[in-house]
Amino acid sequence: MAFLSISLPVIVTGAASFSSSSPSPSPTPNINGSDTDLAALLAFKGQLSDPLGILASTWTTNVSLCHWVGVSCSRGRQRVTGLSLPNVLLQGELSPGLGNLSFLTLLDLGNTSLSGIIPADLGRLSRLRILNLHGNSLSDAIPSAIGNLSQLIFLILGDNMLSEQILPELLKNMHNLRFFSLQYNELSGQIPVYLFNNTPSLRNIYLGTNRLSGPIPHGVGSLPRLEYLDLQFNQLSGTVPTTLFNMSLLRSMSLTQNNLTGSIPSNQSFSLPELRELYLSYNHFTGVIPPVSACQHLQILSISYNSFFDTVPTWLAQLPQLAFLSLGSNYLFGSIPAVISLMRELSYLRLGFNQLAGPVPASLTNLSKLYHLNLQANYLSGSLPATLGNIQALKRLELSYNHLNGTLDFLSSLSNCRQLKVLDIFSNYFTGALPDLVGNLSKNLGDVYAGYNNITGMLPSTLANLSSLYQINLHNNLLTGSIPESITSMKNLMYLHVSGNDLSGPIPTQIGMLKSLQKLYLYDNKLFGIIPGSIGNLTNIEYLLLSDNRLNSTIPASLFHLDKLVRLSLSNNSFSGTLPADVSGLKQVVDFEISSNIFVGKIPDSFGQLRMLTQLDLSHNSFEGTIPESFQELTSLSALDLSANNLSGTIPKFLANFTTLKYLNLSFNKLGGKIPEGGVFSNITMSSLVGNARLCGAPQLGFSPCLEKTDSTD
């Protein structure tokens, strides 16, 4: 999704521009200057920390204030008419004394790290034409006194932390106002109905990225000179006034991410001859796609995430300057028209998440400037054009969740796309082997998503040539053979997902060389052998899922020192031996699953130090001894499965105190004594306790009553 880019105007005035050099001394300080102006500027300086010493070194009393950096004066009376210090690190609060600069026409303090409130005293600057406080940390409400600035042309208060409502009378007296910017604040409430009724000169309105609600005032559509309208990222609702779509000078309209409804007017009522940018995404618009065919200057059309019900219009080919077209996440049907290929300026095309069917037109490969092609989540079918590589500017190719089929021969032509960063063919019906020439793809390639296809053959060792790859997703295919050792040279790889295949052989011995790896998913294959000791070198690993393979031997002790590991799954293998006494190195682990192996010995007491644990599954092993008392520290547990082991002793009472514990399975052990009451035991079923012949209590589950002295441990 594209966001509206807003550039503040370059204010060309007689104000002194910032210079780091010191001003020349004046032999007669403050000649014809106003003592009031001097006092106001010194008060302003006094409330600033001036960390770079700009004012301290240049605003000195032995120099005429008209020569101070950022200060400009009138020629005759030497009164201060401009204070302009944009992008100078000032830090501090605005002095109310600025309101005494009665001849001031320009106040530009944008991006100067100001905080506090906007002083109401600024409302006394009756000659002020430009007020720019953009890009600071000013807070609280906009003072009503600002509405007294009847000469204002530019009111720029965006990118602060201003809050509360926009006052209805704020613009009442600003008949000359051209530029109105309050975007990137925390303003709330409705836009006053009559806010724009007295601003016939307005060209730019920027109210985006606030918390404004309610309807768009009809008065906006009556502004004869309006060129830019930004209301994006608010909570506006209702329909858009039809007059907004009949404005002769409007160049950009952004209504993205609101709660707007209704349809867009038809051709007879739609006339925006100067329109360059139209952003309507993330709303609830219905009906057909806006009829912008007459907008010959249109460069950006973004209407994704609505409920438009239409075909992809063929008249789009009549827009010679269109470069950005985003129609995704609507209810578009039919096929992709071949005439889209006539839009030679098109660089971004998003048609994903619709109901489009048919093939991917080969003519799309004529769009030589296209860098982003998103057709995902449709019903597209057939094979991909062998000429995809003609789109040499392509950076992102997103075709996932379709019905595309055929072999992967198109990868050969994609080697011409030297800027390609994302290749996404996830969840289709592609067949055949992943060719060795995959290693010839762009050195910029970072993401490959090809899971849920019917890809066969072996993982090519040439994958290692793609040195920028950080995500490989090939899970749920029909891959065979072993994981090539060469893959361990991919220094940038962060995510490797090849689960759900028929891979065999060992885990590469040098797997620990993948120092950037965060997620390693190898589960549901036929891998055998040991977990290499180098696994302990994966210091950034967060998810390690090796379940449902044929791995054996003991777990290397180095694995239990992976202090960023969040989830460990080794279930359904043939691991054996005991767990190390100290597993506390897994300090971030949330999910620990090693069920259905051949582990023996006692459950380490150090499990109690894994305070982040929410799921612990040690079931179907041969653990013995008692349930560790240290488990009472695992108060975040939501699921605990110790079933099918050789555990003895009693069920600890503290398990009944775990408020988050929803699933507990202790079946088929050698536990005895009284079944605790309360907590998870209130709704426990027989299947979670069966196979422990010495348990008593819980007659509703069919267990015998306990003898009087029998009790469970604390």
N, C-alpha and C positions, 0 to 999 in steps of 0.2 A: 504494500500500500504506500502511496506517495503522500507526503505531508506538504502543506502549503509553505513555501519559503517566503519569509517576509524580510525585506531589507528596509531599515529605517532610512529616511531621506538624508542626503548629504546637505547639511544646512550651510549655505554660503551666505555669510554676513560679514560685517565689518569688524566682528569680534576678533581679538587677538588669538591666534592659534598657539597651541602649546609648544613651548621650546624649552629645552633644558639649559640653555645658556642664560646667564644672569643679565638683567636689563642694565642699561647705562644709567649711571646716577644723574639726578637732576639737581642743579645748584639751588633751585628754589622749590622745595618739596610742596606738592599739593597745590600748585598755582591754580587758582580759580576752581579748585575742587571743592566738593561739598563735605563739610565735617560730618554730616549725616551719612553720606555714602561711605566715608572712611570708617566710621564707627560700625556701620552695618557689615562691611567686609571683614573688619577685625573680629567682630563677634562671630561671624561665619567661620573664620580661621580658628578661633578659639575653641570651637566645639569639634574640631577634627584632629585626629591623631597624626595625620600627615606622615605616615611611616617612611616614606622616601625623602622626606624633607623638601619637597618641591616648593611648598608655600613658605616654609621657614627660610629658605635661601633666596627667594625672589620677591616675597611680599614684605618689604622692609620700609620703615617710615622715612628713610633718607632718599626714597625714590618716589616720584609721583605715582599715585595709585593707577593712573591711566597707562603707566608703563609696566604694571604688574602682569605677570603671566596669566593669560586667560581673561583679562579685564580690557574692555574697550569703552571709550568715552565719546561723548558728542564733541564736535569740533569747537563749537562756540563756548558753551558754559562749562565744558569739562565735567559733565555729569556722567555717571556710570550708566551706559546703555546696554552693555553685554557682559555676562559672566559665563565663560565657556571653558570647561575643563574636562571634556569627555575622555574617558579611559585613563584618567589619572587616579592613582590609588590615594583616596582621601581618608576614608574610614571615619565614621562618627555620625552625628545627627545634624539635621538641617537647623540652622539658627532661625528663630522667628524674626530676627532683625533683618533678614533679607527682604522682608516686606517694606522696609524703609527705603529701598532703592527705587524711588518713585519714577525715575526715567528709564528703568530697565525694559528693554524690548526682547532680549534673548537671555534665557536661563537654561544652559545645557550642562547638566551634571550626570549624563548617562554613563553607566558602568564605572562608578567611582566608589563602590562599597559603602554606600550610605545605609543607615538603619534608622529605626525610630519611625515617627509619623511625618506626614506632610503637614507643615505648619499652616494653620488657617490664615496666617498673616500674608501668605503669598497671594491671597485673594485681593490684596490692596495694590497689586502691581498693575495699575490700570492701563499702562502702555504695552504690556507684555504681549508679544506676538508668537513667541516660541517657548514652550515649556517642555523640556526633555529631562525626565528623571528615570529613564529606561534602565533596566539591568542592575537594580540595586536590591536592597532587602527592606524596603519601606513597608510598613504594616499599618493595620487599622483601616478605618474608612477613609474614602476620599472626602475631604472637607467640603461642605456646601459652599464655602466662600470661593472656591475655585470657579464656581459659576458666575462670579462677578467679572471674570477676565474677558470682557467683551471684544477685545482686539485680537484674541488668540487665533492663530492660523494652524499651529501645530500643538496638539495636546498629546504627549507621549509619556505614558506612565506604565507601560508594559514590563513584564518580567520582574515583578516585585512580589510582595506578599500581602497586597491590599485585600481587604475583606469587606464583608457586609454588602449592602445593596448599592446599585447605581442610583443616585438620587434623581427623581424626575426632572428637577429644575437645573441639573448640571450643565446642559448645553443650551438652555433657554435664551441666553444673551449672546451666544457665539455665532453670529450671523456670517462671519468670515471664515469659520473653521473649515479646514480642508483635510486635515489628517488627525484621526482620533484613534489612539492605541491604548488599550487596557489589557491586551492578551497576556497569558501566563501570570495570572494572579489567582486569588481565591475568592473572587466576587461571587455572590449568590443572589437568589431571588430572581424576579422577572426583569427583563429589559423593559423599562418604562414605556408605556404605550405611545406617549407623545415626545419621547426623547429627541427624535430627529425632525420634529415639525418646524424648527426654526434654524435649520442648518442647510440652506440650499446650496452652499459651496462645497459640501463634503465630497471628497474624492476617495478617501481611504477610511474604512472602518475595520478595526482589528479587535475583536472581543473574544477570540478563541482561547481555549484551554483555561476555562474558569469553571464555575459551578452554576451557571445561569440556567434558569428553567422557564417554563411557560412558552407562549407563542412568540414567533418572530413578529415584531411590530409592523403593521402595514405601512407605516410611514417610511420604512427603508426603501420600499419600491417606488417612492415618490421623489427620491433624490435625483435630480436631473443630471448631475455630474459624477455620480458614483462610478468608480472604476474598480475598486478592490473591496470585497466583502468577505471577512473571515469570522465565522461563528462556530468553527469546528471545536470538538472536544468539550461540549457542554451537555446540558440535560434538557435542551429545548424540545418542545413537543408541539403537536398539532400539525396542520398543513402549512405549506410554504405559500405566502401571499403570491397570487398569480402575477401581480405586477413586477415581481422580481425577475420573471422570465421575459420581460418586455422592456429592457433598458438599453438605450442606444449606445452607451459608452462603457458598460460593464466589461471588464477584461478578466476578472478572476472572482469566482464564487466558491467558497469552501464551507460546506455544512456538515462535513464528516463527523461521525460518531456523536449523534444526538438521538432523539427519539421521535424524529419527524415521520409523518405518515402521509398517505394520499398519493395521488398520481401527479405526473408532470404534465403541464398543458400540451395540447396538440399543436401541430404546425401553425394553425391559424392564430394562436395566442402566444407562440414562442418566437421571440425575435431578440437575439443577442448578437448583433453583427460584429462586435469587437471582441467577443469572448475568446480567451486563450486557454483558460483553465477552469474546469468544472469538477468539483469534488463533492460527491454525494454519498460516499461509502458509509457503511455501518449505521444505517437508519432502517426505516420500515416502509420505504417507498414501494408502491405497487404499480401495476399497469405496464405499459410498454416502455422501452428504452427511450430516454429523452430525445426528441427530434432535433438533433444538432446539425443536420446535414447542411444547413445554410451558414453555419459558423465556419467560414473559410479560413479563419486565423487560428482555429482550435488546435492546441498542441497537447493538452492533457484532458482525458476523459476518464474519471475514476468513479465508478458507481457500484463497486463490489459490496457484498454483504447487505443486500436488500431483498425484495421479493418481486423484482421485475420478471414478467412472464412474456417472453418474446423469442424470436429467432435472432441470430446474430445478423444485424442489418447489412445488406449489401451496399447501402448508401455510405457506409463508413469509408469505402474506397474513394469517395468524392472529397475527402478531407485531406488536402495535400500536405498540410503541416503536422498532422497528428503523429506524435512521437510516443505517447504513453496511453495505452488503452487497457483499462482494468474493468472487466465485466464479470469477474468471478463471484461465486457464492450467490447466485440468483436462481431463477428457474428457466434458464434458456434451453431451448430444445432445437431439434433439427441438426443439420451438419454444419461444419465450419466452411463458410463460403470461400471458394478459391480466390475471389477478387480481393481478399485481404492482402494478397501478395502485391497489389498495386500501391499499397501504402508504403512507399519507399523510405519515408522518414521514420517509420515505426522502429522503436528500440525496446519497447516493453509491451508484452502481450500476455494478459492474464485472462483465461477463460475457464479456469479450474472450478470445480465444485458446482457444476451445472448438470444438465441432462443431455448433453450433446452426444451424438452418435456418428457412426460412419468412420472413414479413414482420416488420418492426418494428411491434409492435402500436400502433395509434393511441391506445389507452387509456393508454400511457405518458405521454402529454402531460398527463394529469391530475395528475402528480406535481409539484405546484407548488413544492415545496421542493428539488427535485433540482438540484444544481449540477454534478455530474460524472456523465456518461453514457458508458460505455465498452462498446461492442459489437464492437470491432474483431476481425479475424481469425477470422471464422466463415463460415458459408455462407448468410448472410441475403440475401434477394432482394426484388424488388419496389421500389416507389417509397417515398419517405419521407412520413410524414404531413404534410399541409399545415398542421397545427395545432401543429407543433413549437414555435412561438413562444409557446404557452401556458405553457411551462416558463420563466417569466420569470427564475427564479433561476439559470438555466443558465450555467456558466462554461466547461465543457469538453465538447465534443461530439466523440467519437472513434468513427468508423464505418469506418475504413480496412480494406482487405483483406477485402472481402465481395463479393457479387454484386448489389449494389444498382444500380438503374437508374432511368430516368425523367429528367425535366428538373431544372433547378436552381430550379424555382418555389418550393421550400420556403424558399429564402433570403429571400423576402419576409416570411414570418412570423418568421424568426429576427431580424429587425430589432427585434422586441419584447424580445429578450433583451439588455438593456443592459449586463449584466455579462459577456457572452461574451468569453472570452480565447483559446480554441483551437477552431478549426473544422477537423476532419480527416475528409475523405472520400476519401483517397488510395486508389488501386487499386480502383476499382469500375467501373461501366459507365454512369455518368451522361453524358447527352448534352445538346445544345443549347448556347446561348451563355451566357456569364457576363454576367448583366444589369447595367445601369447602377446599379440599386438596391443593388448590393453595397456601394456607398459609404455606404448608410444603416445598415450593420451597426454594432455596438457600437464606440464610440470606445476601448474597452479591448481590442479584438481585437489580439492579438499574433502569432498563428500561423495561417496558412492553408495547409493541405496538400490539394491537389486534383490532384496529378500522377497519371498513369496512369489517365485516364478517356478519354472521347470528347468532350471539351468543344470546341466550335467557336466561330467568331466572333473578334472582336478583344478585346484587353485593354482593359477600360473605363478611361477616364481618371479615373473617380470612385474608383478604388482609392486615389488620393492623399488622399481624405477620411479614410482610416483612419490617422490620424496616429500611432497606437501600434504599427502593424505593424512587426515586425522580422524575420518570416520569410514569404516568399511562395514556395510550391512549386506550380508548374503544369506541370511538365515532362511530356513524352510525352503530349500531347493533340493536338488538331487546330487549334490557334489560328493565325489568320492576321493580316495587317495589320502595322502597325509598333508598336514599343514607345512608348507615349505619353510625350511630354516631361514631362507632369505628374508622372510617377513620381519624377522627380529632386527633388521637394520633400519626399519622405518621409525626414525627418531621422533617424528611429530605425531605418530599414531596415538590417538586418545581413546578410540572406540573400535573394538573388533567384535563383530557379532556374526558367527558362522554356525550357530546352533541349528538343530533340526535338519541336519544333513546326514550323509552316510560316511563322514570322514573317519579315517582309521589312523593307526600309527600313534606315535607318542606326541606329547606336547613338546614343541621345540625346546631343546635343552637351554638355549640362550634367550628364552622368553624374557628374562630379567633385563635385557638390553633395551626393552621398550619403556624407557624411563618416563615418557609422557602418558603412558596408558592409564586410563581411569576406569574403563569398563571392558571386561573380558568375558564374553559369553561363548562358551564352547559346549554347552549342555546338549543332551539328546543327539549324540553321535555314537561312534564305536571306537573312541580313542582308548588306548591301553597304555600300560606302563605307569611310571611314577610321575608325581608332580615334581618338576625340577627344583633343586635347591635355590636356583637363581630367582625363583618367584619372589623371594624376600627382597629383591632389588626393585620391585615395582612399588616404589614409595608413594606414588600418587594414586594407586589403585583404590577404587571405591566399591566396585561391584565385581565379584569373582564367582562366576556361575559355571561349575564343571559337572553338574549332576547328570545322571542317566548316561553314563559311559561305562567303560570297562577298566577304569583306572584302579591301581592296586598299590600295595606296599603301605608304608606309613606316611603321614603328613609331615613334610619338613618343618622343623621348629621355626625356621625363618618366616613362615607364613603367619605365625602368631605375633609377629612384630609389625604388621602392616597397620599402622595407627590411623590411617584414613579410611580403612575398609568399613563400608556401611552394610553390605550384604555378602554373606558367604554361603554358597550352596554346593555341597559335595555329595548330596544324597544319591542313592541308587548306584553305587560303585562297589568296589571290593577292597576298600581301605581297611587296614587292620592295625593292630597294636594299640597302645594307650595314647591318650591325649597328654601333652606336656602338663606338668604341674602348674605352670604359669601361663595362662592365656590372657592375662590382663593387658597385653600390648594392643589388643583389638579394642581400644578405648572408644571408638566411634561406632562399633558394630551395632546394628539395629536388628538384623535378621541373621540368625545362625542356624543353618540346616545341615546336618550330617547323617540323616536317617538312612536306614537300609544299607549298612556297611557291616564290618566285622570288628568294630572297636570293642576293646575289653578294658578292665580295670575300673577304677573309681572315677566318678565325675569330679573334676578338679574344683576345689574350694574357690579358686581364683575367678570362677565364673561370676561370683558375687560382685566383682569389681567392674563388670561390664554393665554399668548403670543405664546405658542407652538402650539395652535390649528390649524389644517389644515382642519378638517371636523367637522361640528357642525350640528346636526339634532335634532330639537325640534318639528318637524312637528306632526300634528294629535294629538294635545292636546287642552287645552282651555286657553292657555296663553293670557293675555290681556295687554293693555297699548301700549306704543310705542316701536319701535326697539331701544334699548339702545344706547346712544351716545358713550358709552364706547367701543362699537364694533369697533370704528375706530382704536383701538389699535391692532386689530386682523389681522394684515397685512399679515399673512402667510396662511390665509384661502384659500383653493382650492374649498371647497364645503360648501354651507350654505343653509339649508332647514328649513324654518319657516312656511311652508304651513299648511293650515287647522287649524288655530288658530283663535283668536279674536283680533288680533293686529290692532291697529289704528294709526292715524298720517300719516306722509309722509315717502317715501322711502329715507333714507339718501343718500346724494350725494357722501359721501366718499366711498360707495361701488363701485362706478365707478373707483376709484383710486387704487383698489386692483389688482395688476398686476398678482397675482397667482390665483385669483378667476375665476374658469372655470364653476362652476355650482351654480346657484342661483334659488331658488324656493320660491316665496312669495305668491303663489296663495291661494285663498279662505281665505282671511282675511277681514279687514275693512279699508284697506289702501286707501289713497287718495292723490291728488296733482300730480305734474308733475313727469313723469317717467324720471329718470336721463339718460344722454347720455354718450356714451363712455365706455370703459372697458368691463365688462361682459355684459353690456346692448347693446353692438353693435350686438351681435348674440343671444340675448335672444328671446325666443319664447312665443307665446300667452299662452301656457300651464303653464308657470312659473309665470304668472301675472293674469290669469283669476280669476274671483270671487272677484275682488276688484272694486266695481262699481264706486268709486269716483276717480279712476286714470284717468289721461289725458295725452296727448302727444303720441308719438310713433304711428303716423297714419298708418304706415306699418303693425301694429299689430291689427288695427281696433279700437283703442281708440280714443275718441273725442279730438279735439284740446283743449289746456288749455286756460282759460281766462288769460288776460294779467298780472294780479297781482298774479296768482297762481304760486307757486314755491315750490320746495322741500327744506328740511332743509339741513344745512351743516353737 
